[in-house]
């Protein structure tokens, strides 16, 4: 089965504090996905020290879970899958010294779009509600469903949307049931 690639590129307005926290989240994700990926239980102290070195806004946004030994368990909740692989996206912040609105530009060719949506919900509260789209393509040009995409609309309380294929299938099923 061919590998899907989820491509996205969008700008999101944010406050200066949100920009700093967003950058920290991308840094932490990159460091955890590489430097700490195979840390042993004995190395948990390293993770705890690393967590303690994070900014206060990071620790408030992603507090330790009392039932978990790993201090980053709350941060890992951003990912819906079993494995943590990072955001797989690029981030750049356009800052304005005159205090005009700032924007974060998020883009990539193999992005974990659900974790990005979850991150926006936790970190970029001033932009909510917010939405973005993505395109889905496949490595194998002969794959029959090599066309698609999706969207997420993010509010403070929920994340709506998903792949257009699933949304279309759900709507068709609803219409078929209603027609019977």
C-alpha positions in Angstrom: 0.0 0.0 0.0 1.4 3.4 -0.9 2.4 6.0 1.7 0.1 9.0 2.0 1.6 12.4 2.4 -0.4 15.2 4.0 0.7 18.6 2.7 -0.3 21.9 4.3 0.7 25.5 4.4 -1.1 28.2 6.4 -0.6 31.3 8.5 -2.2 31.8 11.9 -2.3 35.1 13.9 -1.0 34.9 17.4 0.2 37.0 20.3 3.9 37.4 21.2 3.5 35.0 24.2 1.8 32.4 22.0 4.5 32.7 19.4 7.2 32.0 22.0 5.3 29.0 23.4 4.6 27.6 19.9 8.3 27.8 19.1 9.1 26.0 22.3 6.6 23.3 21.5 8.2 22.7 18.1 11.7 22.6 19.7 10.6 20.2 22.4 8.9 17.9 19.9 12.0 17.8 17.7 14.3 17.2 20.7 12.1 14.5 22.2 11.6 12.7 18.8 15.4 12.5 18.3 17.5 12.8 21.5 15.2 11.1 23.9 13.4 8.7 21.7 14.8 5.5 23.2 15.3 6.6 26.8 15.2 3.8 29.4 13.2 3.8 32.6 16.5 4.5 34.4 16.8 7.6 32.3 13.5 9.0 33.4 15.4 11.5 35.6 16.8 13.0 32.4 13.3 13.6 31.1 12.2 15.0 34.4 15.1 17.4 34.4 14.4 18.4 30.8 10.7 19.0 31.7 11.7 21.1 34.7 13.9 23.3 32.4 10.9 24.2 30.1 9.3 27.6 30.5 6.5 28.2 32.9 3.9 28.7 30.1 4.9 25.3 28.7 4.5 23.6 32.1 1.2 25.3 32.7 -0.1 24.4 29.2 1.2 20.8 29.5 1.1 20.0 33.2 2.4 16.7 34.6 -0.2 14.0 34.9 -0.2 12.6 38.5 -0.9 9.1 37.2 2.1 9.2 34.8 5.8 8.9 35.5 6.7 10.6 32.2 6.4 14.4 32.8 5.7 14.9 29.1 2.5 12.7 29.0 0.3 15.7 28.7 2.3 17.0 25.8 2.2 13.6 24.1 -1.6 13.8 24.3 -1.4 16.1 21.2 -0.7 12.9 19.2 -3.6 10.5 18.6 -1.5 7.6 17.5 0.5 5.1 19.6 3.8 6.5 18.6 5.2 10.0 19.0 6.9 11.2 15.8 6.8 14.9 16.1 4.9 17.5 14.1 6.8 16.9 10.8 6.2 20.5 9.9 8.2 23.7 9.5 7.4 26.7 11.6 8.4 30.3 11.1 7.2 33.3 13.0 6.8 36.8 11.5 7.4 39.2 14.3 6.6 42.9 14.0 8.6 45.3 16.2 5.8 47.9 15.9 3.4 45.6 17.8 1.2 44.7 14.8 -0.2 41.2 14.7 2.2 38.4 14.4 1.8 35.3 12.3 3.1 31.8 12.5 3.6 30.1 9.2 3.2 26.3 9.4 3.9 24.1 6.4 5.2 20.7 5.4 4.9 17.8 3.0 4.3 15.0 5.5 2.6 16.8 8.4 0.8 15.2 11.3 -2.2 17.5 10.9 -4.2 16.3 13.9 -1.3 17.0 16.3 -1.0 20.5 14.7 -4.7 21.1 15.2 -4.4 19.9 18.8 -1.4 22.2 19.4 -3.2 25.2 17.9 -6.1 24.5 20.3 -3.8 24.4 23.3 -1.4 27.2 22.4 -3.0 29.7 20.0 -6.1 30.6 21.9 -6.3 34.1 20.6 -6.8 32.8 17.0 -9.7 30.5 17.9 -11.9 29.7 16.1 -9.4 28.8 13.4 -9.3 26.4 10.5 -6.8 25.0 8.0 -6.8 22.6 5.1 -4.5 19.9 3.8 -4.0 18.0 0.6 -3.3 14.3 0.5 -1.2 12.7 -2.1 0.5 9.3 -2.5 3.9 8.0 -3.3 2.5 5.6 -5.9 0.8 7.4 -8.8 -1.3 4.3 -9.7 -3.1 4.2 -6.3 -6.8 4.5 -6.9 -7.5 7.0 -4.2 -4.4 9.2 -4.9 -6.6 12.3 -4.5 -7.9 13.9 -1.4 -7.5 16.3 1.4 -9.3 17.5 4.5 -9.8 20.3 7.0 -9.9 21.0 10.6 -11.9 23.8 12.3 -10.6 24.3 15.8 -12.5 25.9 18.7 -11.6 26.1 22.3 -13.9 23.2 23.1 -13.5 20.9 20.1 -11.7 20.0 16.8 -14.1 19.4 13.9 -13.3 18.0 10.4 -11.1 15.3 9.0 -10.3 13.8 5.7 -12.7 14.7 2.9 -13.0 11.0 2.0 -14.4 10.2 5.5 -16.6 13.2 5.6 -18.0 12.3 2.2 -18.6 8.7 3.1 -20.4 9.7 6.3 -22.7 12.1 4.4 -23.4 9.5 1.8 -24.3 6.9 4.5 -26.6 9.4 6.2 -28.3 10.2 2.9 -28.7 6.5 2.0 -30.2 5.7 5.4 -32.6 8.6 5.1 -33.7 7.4 1.7 -34.7 4.0 2.9 
